[in-house]
Amino acid sequence: MTDSNSIRFIVIDDSKIDLFLIEKVISTNHPGAHITKFDRPADALDFVKKTDSLPAIIFLDIHMPVMNGFDWLYEFEKLDDSTKI
């Protein structure tokens, strides 16, 4: 079983309320988990490209302006294999 403290999450949603609620649910079920939130998908994509510690789970809103969840996944799939989750 994985230690909850070592679980990394990324939450990508343009709604501040949804970001808050998802963070609350995660932190309640996995106290001490590392949660990184983004309200702009492009920022999350930049983060994933640069980070050395990828998350175990990504919560991704599908319906967002500018770059929707499907576009984000398409761009994520084009990344180097070392950044795959």
N, C-alpha and C positions, 0 to 999 in steps of 0.2 A: 504494500500500500504506500502511496506517495504521501509525503509529509505536506500538509496544507500550507506550511510556511514557504515551501519551495515552488508552489504552483504560481505560474505567471499567466495573467490574463491581459488581453487587449480588448477594449470596448470602443467600437466606432459607431457613433450615432450623432446626427445633427441636432437632436433634441436634448437640451440640458436636463430636462426632467427625466427622460429615459436613461441618460447617463447616470444620473443620481440613483434611480431605482435599481438599475442593473448592478451598480457598485454595491448598493445596500444588500441585495440578494446574495451576491458573491461573498461579501465580507461576513455576512451572517452564517453562511454555509461553509466557508473556508476562512476562518479567522487567521489573520496574518498573511494571507495571500497577497502577492504583488499585483496591483491593478493599475494599468496605464490606460487613460481615457483620451479619446480624440473626438472633437466635434467636426473636424475636417478630414475626410478620407485621404487627401493628398499628404497631410502631415503624418498620418499613420503609415502610409506607404514609405515615406522617407525614413521614419523611425525603424521600420522593419528592415529596410536596406542597410541601415547603419549599425543596428544593435548586435551585440555579441551573444545576447541571451534571448532567444526567441520565446514567445509565449507558448504554453501548452494548448490554450484555447483562445479563439478570437470570436467575440460577439460582434456581428456585422449587420447594421441596418441596411436593408436592400433599397429602400426608397429615400434617396437623398438628392439634393440639387447638385449641380456641377459634375460630380463623380458619384454615381450610384453604386450600390453594393456589387452589382454584376460587373461594372467597369473596374472596380477595385480588385475583384477576384481575378479578372482577366490580366490586369497589370501585375498582380501578385504571382500568377502562374508563369509570367515571363521572366521572373527573377531567377538568379543562379540557384542551382539545386541545394547549395549550402544554406539557403534562406528558407527552404521549404519546411513547413510544419507538419 
